[in-house]
Amino acid sequence: MTVRVARSLAGVDAAQWNALAGDGEPFLRHEFLLALEESGCATPETGWDAHHLLHVDQSGALDGAMPLYLKSHSWGEFVFDFAWAEAFHRAGQRYYPRLVSAVPFTPATGPRLLARSSAVRDELIAAARGLARDLGVSSLHVLFPAAADQESLAAAGLMRRLDCQFHWRADGSRDFDEWLGSFASEKRKKVRRERRRVAESGLQCRRMTGAELDPPAVEAVYRLHAMTFARYGNAPYLNAGFFDRLARTMPEAMVVELAELGGEPVACAVSLRSAGTLFGRYWGAAGEFHSLHFELCYYRGIEYCLREGLGRFEPGTQGEHKLLRGFMPTPVWSLHEIVDPRFSAPIGAWLARERRRRRQWLAQALRHLPFRRGDGPARLPADVRDCLAAED
């Protein structure tokens, strides 16, 4: 095999990379990852040092790739391993840097082993392990991989970690009112009350694509996004340059919900879409507006999916409040290899206990869905049923 390490995507052929990534999700597109890099959001200076693996065939064409970063911290990953880092520190060992296969700041499940065959997929895993060994890092982590990648990584010996997100799934409803009709009466009234509050507040909501974002609108999106981070004492991961590049290079993938008051933008929710899924990503607001977050980030997204015929809506991480708004608790995975057996054995045992607890929590969460009694079991997707039935 021929595998090389690319320290930047700038020199990688975009068409060949995108042919491997496919259209399943927008975050693996060359344009998206390069926008993170060239805007300065995901660089060695911010702790995201690109070490992408490129597998080429005998003709020199790209037939496999793996987005990979040498990480000097765990921020922006949404798989929390700070306790592992503390354990290494207390033992006088170094946890950082480590190798992480992920899309920066993006907890969306998708391919991580971009390969034309299972053999190439296995060779990418071997190359990642070899790079970890050559660099002398503590560990290798693959975050939010698609099902086929999970199987290959687990078969290679990486340890599984289970977490939960909340995803909307299409049920055949033709519009929002028909979908809401599947709710129990009290839950249905609550959603209508939240939407009515926004409608009566004087706020005007509109939807735009990336192509419709002019420079002032891009600046407003970034400003609102940054204000929300600042409200919690944090600097935003993303900058104005990133949003500008995204609007210019992936306009058809961007879906922006904007709320205005008196003609001034006061809140926004930026999503990206694929052929079948809407991914809610970046929220920002200039202040507190009752129920507006639910309207922009959830209800209008569901309306968009129903109108466009999308089967799935992933609004982001965390948030048990999404359950009551019709988002299904959904298993998501990461896989990990800790090089030092003195740490890998206890972490592996801990992960097994965590998986059992997560499955128990998932089963309990399903009881709080808002649908009419008796509808719940029929709505369970295969990935949820399979996760609950697993025994490890």
Legacy VTK file of the C-alpha trace (Angstrom):
# vtk DataFile Version 3.0
C-alpha trace
ASCII
DATASET POLYDATA
POINTS 392 float
0.000 0.000 0.000
0.983 3.632 -0.426
-0.199 5.911 2.361
1.069 9.411 2.916
0.286 12.089 5.486
-1.162 15.393 4.272
-0.496 18.291 6.607
-3.050 20.386 4.733
-5.955 19.707 2.420
-4.864 22.578 0.195
-2.672 20.236 -1.842
-5.224 17.411 -2.031
-7.365 17.126 -5.144
-10.842 18.275 -4.110
-12.723 16.182 -6.674
-10.957 12.970 -5.647
-11.485 13.656 -1.934
-15.181 14.473 -2.432
-15.698 11.365 -4.552
-14.559 9.313 -1.565
-16.557 11.326 0.969
-19.807 10.984 -1.012
-22.904 13.082 -0.397
-23.954 11.509 2.912
-22.973 14.552 4.935
-21.488 17.944 4.087
-18.834 18.035 6.812
-16.410 15.704 5.069
-16.404 17.744 1.900
-13.061 19.186 0.932
-14.595 22.680 0.955
-15.779 22.402 4.559
-12.547 21.032 6.008
-10.426 23.457 4.003
-12.596 26.369 5.175
-11.851 25.386 8.779
-8.159 25.249 7.986
-7.731 28.370 5.865
-9.933 30.541 8.093
-7.621 29.718 11.000
-10.233 27.801 13.011
-8.616 24.342 12.801
-4.844 24.789 12.687
-1.825 23.710 14.742
-2.132 27.020 16.608
-5.660 26.151 17.731
-4.710 22.567 18.603
-5.874 20.911 15.358
-2.712 19.828 13.505
-3.766 18.071 10.298
-2.246 14.642 9.662
-4.768 13.377 7.123
-4.032 9.933 5.694
-4.158 9.537 1.918
-4.190 6.059 0.355
-3.346 5.967 -3.356
-3.649 3.149 -5.856
-1.066 2.018 -8.389
-2.047 4.791 -10.806
-1.557 7.409 -8.107
-5.294 8.113 -7.737
-6.784 8.601 -4.301
-8.766 5.517 -3.262
-8.785 6.026 0.499
-8.493 8.825 3.040
-8.921 9.462 6.749
-9.380 12.913 8.288
-6.901 12.914 11.167
-5.532 15.512 13.558
-2.772 15.628 16.126
-4.629 17.208 19.053
-3.051 19.060 21.958
-6.347 19.237 23.907
-9.848 17.717 23.915
-11.940 20.813 23.199
-14.256 20.938 20.211
-14.681 17.166 20.057
-17.878 16.534 22.099
-16.565 13.200 23.362
-15.335 13.975 26.829
-12.146 12.262 27.960
-10.853 14.823 30.449
-10.925 12.207 33.224
-8.582 10.046 31.171
-6.203 12.979 30.756
-6.313 13.554 34.524
-5.514 9.892 35.181
-2.447 10.132 32.943
-1.397 13.357 34.657
-1.701 11.850 38.155
0.418 8.896 37.057
3.098 11.248 35.783
2.383 10.364 32.136
1.541 12.511 29.130
-1.917 12.182 27.559
-1.534 14.981 25.012
-0.941 15.105 22.138
-3.040 12.313 20.700
-4.406 11.403 17.271
-8.079 12.107 16.611
-10.113 11.264 13.522
-12.997 13.703 13.557
-14.525 16.731 11.921
-13.506 19.715 14.066
-16.303 21.170 16.208
-18.844 18.840 14.557
-20.443 15.963 16.514
-22.222 14.457 13.495
-21.958 10.768 12.676
-20.421 10.002 9.292
-17.643 8.115 7.527
-14.155 8.470 8.944
-12.518 5.774 6.814
-13.157 7.035 3.305
-12.366 3.899 1.369
-13.372 2.192 -1.858
-13.025 -1.291 -0.313
-12.839 -3.033 3.043
-9.180 -3.806 2.332
-8.387 -0.112 1.979
-10.365 0.576 5.152
-8.204 -1.931 7.043
-5.050 -0.416 5.610
-6.108 3.050 6.781
-6.582 1.694 10.310
-3.126 0.096 10.179
-1.638 3.351 8.895
-3.283 5.376 11.672
-1.896 2.976 14.261
1.512 3.171 12.646
1.420 6.958 12.697
0.434 6.918 16.379
3.408 4.687 17.078
5.783 6.855 15.032
4.625 10.032 16.750
4.757 8.446 20.200
1.265 9.606 21.165
-0.788 8.173 23.994
-3.828 7.166 21.980
-5.904 7.058 18.809
-9.539 8.206 18.808
-12.189 7.965 16.063
-15.222 10.117 16.851
-18.760 9.636 15.525
-17.882 7.056 12.830
-20.507 5.557 10.531
-21.666 1.984 11.151
-19.333 0.314 8.652
-16.344 2.105 10.141
-17.429 1.163 13.659
-17.408 -2.504 12.731
-13.956 -2.335 11.150
-12.482 -0.375 14.036
-13.997 -2.658 16.685
-12.787 -5.720 14.793
-9.301 -4.181 14.836
-9.491 -3.971 18.628
-10.463 -0.370 19.316
-12.747 0.113 22.323
-16.321 1.304 21.816
-17.828 4.227 23.674
-21.577 4.853 23.624
-23.297 8.206 23.928
-26.716 9.575 23.002
-28.045 12.377 20.832
-31.602 13.340 19.875
-32.630 13.043 16.217
-35.883 13.708 14.420
-37.021 10.973 12.040
-39.587 11.342 9.256
-42.751 9.325 9.837
-44.653 9.931 6.616
-46.336 13.131 7.777
-46.981 15.652 5.004
-46.567 18.814 7.065
-45.863 20.084 10.569
-49.485 20.052 11.720
-49.956 16.445 10.666
-46.723 15.460 12.420
-47.732 17.357 15.552
-51.036 15.503 15.502
-49.144 12.356 16.574
-48.382 14.006 19.951
-50.383 13.465 23.095
-52.786 16.349 23.609
-50.922 18.180 26.391
-47.575 17.921 24.603
-49.155 19.163 21.380
-50.590 22.197 23.163
-47.172 23.038 24.623
-45.523 23.131 21.194
-48.306 25.282 19.758
-48.028 27.644 22.730
-44.266 28.037 22.177
-44.728 28.789 18.501
-47.541 31.232 19.240
-45.343 33.161 21.686
-42.782 33.758 18.963
-45.429 34.744 16.420
-46.977 37.241 18.869
-43.670 38.767 19.965
-43.122 40.877 16.874
-40.212 38.733 15.717
-40.009 38.029 12.009
-38.416 34.717 10.960
-37.112 33.928 7.509
-35.048 31.218 5.888
-32.082 31.752 3.566
-29.574 29.618 1.725
-25.882 30.376 1.656
-26.316 31.912 -1.793
-28.666 34.524 -0.311
-26.222 35.629 2.393
-24.629 38.935 1.487
-21.605 40.216 3.489
-23.761 42.051 6.094
-25.818 38.890 6.654
-22.663 36.769 7.048
-21.331 39.297 9.552
-24.626 39.183 11.466
-24.501 35.376 11.620
-20.995 35.441 13.018
-21.749 38.273 15.461
-24.767 36.467 16.911
-22.831 33.204 17.128
-19.949 34.925 18.947
-22.286 36.767 21.341
-23.753 33.481 22.546
-20.295 32.096 23.332
-19.336 35.340 25.060
-22.441 35.157 27.236
-20.954 32.017 28.809
-17.447 33.440 29.029
-16.022 31.565 26.054
-14.440 32.497 22.757
-16.158 31.048 19.678
-14.521 28.163 17.856
-15.460 29.662 14.496
-14.699 33.065 13.019
-16.258 35.345 10.420
-13.868 34.093 7.753
-15.179 30.557 8.160
-18.825 31.584 7.690
-17.872 33.698 4.682
-16.009 30.807 3.038
-18.858 28.420 3.777
-21.391 30.724 2.135
-19.187 31.072 -0.949
-18.011 27.474 -1.392
-21.033 25.480 -0.123
-24.016 27.806 -0.646
-26.444 25.014 -1.537
-25.667 23.156 1.711
-26.295 26.086 4.065
-29.760 26.627 5.572
-29.970 29.749 7.747
-32.950 30.578 9.948
-32.832 34.268 10.854
-35.029 36.141 13.335
-35.331 39.910 13.117
-36.896 42.496 15.397
-37.606 45.854 13.881
-35.557 44.869 10.857
-32.469 44.028 12.921
-31.109 40.461 13.152
-31.413 39.212 16.741
-30.995 35.434 16.431
-29.945 32.814 13.911
-29.584 29.071 13.505
-27.245 27.796 10.800
-27.729 24.246 9.526
-26.113 22.238 6.773
-27.916 19.681 4.697
-27.173 16.595 2.653
-29.466 14.792 0.244
-31.375 13.199 3.116
-30.429 14.885 6.401
-30.498 18.329 7.968
-27.725 19.007 10.484
-28.421 21.807 12.969
-25.118 23.373 13.981
-24.598 27.015 14.919
-26.974 29.022 17.125
-26.598 32.620 18.125
-28.758 35.277 19.774
-28.398 38.870 20.916
-30.478 38.248 24.048
-33.188 36.129 25.626
-36.355 35.698 23.582
-38.986 33.344 24.939
-39.227 30.091 22.926
-37.210 31.516 20.008
-34.476 28.891 20.343
-37.068 26.131 19.983
-38.605 27.863 16.956
-35.397 28.475 15.008
-33.416 25.397 16.014
-36.159 22.755 16.117
-39.602 23.570 14.738
-38.574 25.415 11.600
-35.969 22.712 10.953
-38.667 20.028 11.135
-40.852 22.087 8.805
-37.955 22.337 6.364
-37.338 18.576 6.443
-41.009 17.830 5.815
-41.134 20.286 2.930
-37.887 19.041 1.356
-38.515 15.342 1.944
-35.533 14.866 4.271
-35.691 11.787 6.464
-33.596 12.925 9.395
-32.800 16.051 11.391
-29.818 16.074 13.750
-30.012 19.282 15.812
-26.716 18.841 17.697
-25.554 17.362 20.976
-27.119 17.048 24.413
-30.456 18.508 25.485
-33.003 16.201 27.093
-35.591 18.930 26.394
-35.505 17.743 22.764
-37.296 14.562 23.833
-40.493 16.454 24.584
-40.320 18.038 21.133
-40.289 14.769 19.245
-36.578 14.055 18.858
-35.729 10.374 19.266
-32.892 9.404 21.657
-30.289 7.954 19.317
-27.055 6.054 20.042
-23.824 7.583 18.754
-20.385 6.035 19.043
-16.693 6.708 19.297
-13.801 4.241 19.266
-10.553 4.482 21.182
-7.172 2.842 21.426
-4.983 3.615 24.438
-1.427 2.544 23.707
-0.260 1.872 27.271
-1.936 -1.310 28.639
-1.689 0.049 32.191
-4.332 2.578 31.148
-6.171 0.724 28.369
-7.331 -2.133 30.627
-9.029 0.014 33.309
-10.434 2.427 30.721
-11.832 -0.531 28.769
-13.528 -1.887 31.893
-14.945 1.555 32.642
-16.281 1.867 29.087
-18.110 -1.458 29.437
-19.839 -0.201 32.594
-20.629 3.113 30.897
-22.224 1.330 27.921
-24.551 -0.562 30.257
-25.543 2.654 32.010
-26.079 4.441 28.703
-28.397 1.690 27.463
-30.409 1.881 30.666
-30.675 5.641 30.261
-31.695 5.253 26.615
-34.501 2.859 27.564
-35.736 5.282 30.220
-35.567 8.265 27.863
-37.827 6.528 25.362
-40.623 6.643 27.930
-40.659 10.441 27.806
-41.342 10.874 24.105
-44.419 13.024 23.477
-46.244 10.692 21.107
-49.619 9.215 21.899
-49.557 6.123 24.055
-48.896 2.991 22.036
-47.143 4.802 19.180
-43.654 4.673 20.710
-42.549 1.090 19.930
-43.621 1.376 16.285
-41.431 4.449 15.878
-38.186 2.916 17.125
-35.571 2.929 14.337
-33.314 -0.064 13.804
-30.222 1.560 15.305
-32.069 2.267 18.563
-33.513 -1.265 18.750
-30.128 -2.827 18.008
-28.408 -0.764 20.669
-30.963 -1.716 23.313
-30.707 -5.406 22.393
-26.894 -5.526 22.589
-25.402 -7.182 25.647
-21.822 -5.881 25.842
LINES 1 393
392 0 1 2 3 4 5 6 7 8 9 10 11 12 13 14 15 16 17 18 19 20 21 22 23 24 25 26 27 28 29 30 31 32 33 34 35 36 37 38 39 40 41 42 43 44 45 46 47 48 49 50 51 52 53 54 55 56 57 58 59 60 61 62 63 64 65 66 67 68 69 70 71 72 73 74 75 76 77 78 79 80 81 82 83 84 85 86 87 88 89 90 91 92 93 94 95 96 97 98 99 100 101 102 103 104 105 106 107 108 109 110 111 112 113 114 115 116 117 118 119 120 121 122 123 124 125 126 127 128 129 130 131 132 133 134 135 136 137 138 139 140 141 142 143 144 145 146 147 148 149 150 151 152 153 154 155 156 157 158 159 160 161 162 163 164 165 166 167 168 169 170 171 172 173 174 175 176 177 178 179 180 181 182 183 184 185 186 187 188 189 190 191 192 193 194 195 196 197 198 199 200 201 202 203 204 205 206 207 208 209 210 211 212 213 214 215 216 217 218 219 220 221 222 223 224 225 226 227 228 229 230 231 232 233 234 235 236 237 238 239 240 241 242 243 244 245 246 247 248 249 250 251 252 253 254 255 256 257 258 259 260 261 262 263 264 265 266 267 268 269 270 271 272 273 274 275 276 277 278 279 280 281 282 283 284 285 286 287 288 289 290 291 292 293 294 295 296 297 298 299 300 301 302 303 304 305 306 307 308 309 310 311 312 313 314 315 316 317 318 319 320 321 322 323 324 325 326 327 328 329 330 331 332 333 334 335 336 337 338 339 340 341 342 343 344 345 346 347 348 349 350 351 352 353 354 355 356 357 358 359 360 361 362 363 364 365 366 367 368 369 370 371 372 373 374 375 376 377 378 379 380 381 382 383 384 385 386 387 388 389 390 391
